[in-house]
């Protein structure tokens, strides 16, 4: 008997680095279903990139609310991380600017205050 290889949804926020839940309209393939007449069903999928490839995992309706909260929390953490990185980069730029200004000041005052302070 063949077993179906099912993709597992991430269980924690750390496992969801990028990706999101998207709604798609699909056909189930049953003969007497409304989708056979043209009305498609709504299905929810989790899209993410793994090893450079786009993957799509079905999200069951029973799991939808809890998984949506995980994805939202992951996106919020990613935003906080980006803000922290921007703040760090700004601090480094300011430190580099101050170091350049200090070096220029030392060069400019070296002849005036010769020997009064050591560098």
Phi, psi and omega in degrees: 000131178280142174254141181281130178279102182266142176276137181266139174283147176299145183261338183233165180296324181297330180284341180259086179277312177225160179127174181194170179262131181230147179266135176228152176261124187229166173250137181274333177098357178285144186293318186265012183277160179295335181287341175289335178270356178118342178277116184271157176277158173264128176231149181249135181230148174259116178257136176205168176254131176230123181055037177082358181249142178282127178242152183229124181235131180290138177247119180289152181300326180293331181266351191301310185295313181294319181289325177298320177296319177298315181295318179297316178297321178296317179296320178296318178296322179295320177297316179299318179298317180295320178296317178299318179295322178294319179297316178299317180296321178296318178298318179295318177299317179296319179296317178297319178298315179296323178294319177297316179298320178298316180297319178296320178297317180296317178296320183290327184260002183296319180286331183284314185251048183302120175083358180281333177217152181259147178253000000 
